[in-house]
């Protein structure tokens, strides 16, 4: 059975950025679920661009705002940040995961989910 990558993306795990003291643990679980889903992309022989688009979509509006702010090549005058991404940056899905992970880590007495 052949599956469309967009079906996988639309049915992927959604990150919950609620700052309740468990953000770091939720991020780890989300990342594990995301990486498991992305194994399907390898089987489907998808370009790395699909991997990065999945991370962008699965990170939700909050994660997308973080990526739009932190990844210089995503910041654009265009309204749609997904279309504005440069291909070379799209292929760096591991960097996107690292940026999101940084925001899910505890900082002192509280967790900084978005500043």
WOPEPE-V330797 format. One record per helix or strand of 3 or more residues. SS is the DSSP state (alpha for helix, beta for strand). FROM is the first residue (numbers start at 1). TO is the last residue. If there is no record, write none. Layout:
SS&FROM&TO ; SS&FROM&TO
This chain:
alpha&5&10 ; alpha&23&43 ; alpha&48&58 ; alpha&60&70 ; alpha&81&84 ; alpha&87&90 ; alpha&93&104
